Amino acid sequence: MNNQLRQKGASSLSILFVMLVGAFVLTCALKLIPVYMEGYTLDSAIKKAVDNREYDGLTTGKIRRKISKTFEMNMIDGISYRDVKISRAKGKTKIDATYEKRVPFLFNVDVVIKFDKFIYEYQTELSN
């Protein structure tokens, strides 16, 4: 019986700790999820164009213009179309859209996210 009188639930300190952890997780989600969604959108847009062979027969300038329009339509601002490297060698076209995004996190702490797997290579019909 004495045990039931002493058990009153969570203490103020434990509730504060849970709230702080929850606020930290929420801050992480609100800051980082949009960046990852933008990266996923960039990856799927270029991969879809490569798979559908939309860049076949185009010069590097025309490929860059198509990528520019894709970035504009999908509101991708983490990377500029000018930063996308397009190269051709031995009948293959390589599109390198790797980039880093710096996100202000808390006070003077930033988070740097690297998207380094956005390299697409395909057989091409036109070689420069």
Secondary structure, DSSP 8 states (H G I E B T S, - for coil): -HHHHH--S--HHHHHHHHHHHHHHHHHHHHHHHHHHHHHHHHHHHHHHHHTTTTTT--HHHHHHHHHHHHHHTT--SS-GGG-EEEEETTEEEEE--EEEEEEEETTEEEEEEE---EEEEE-S---
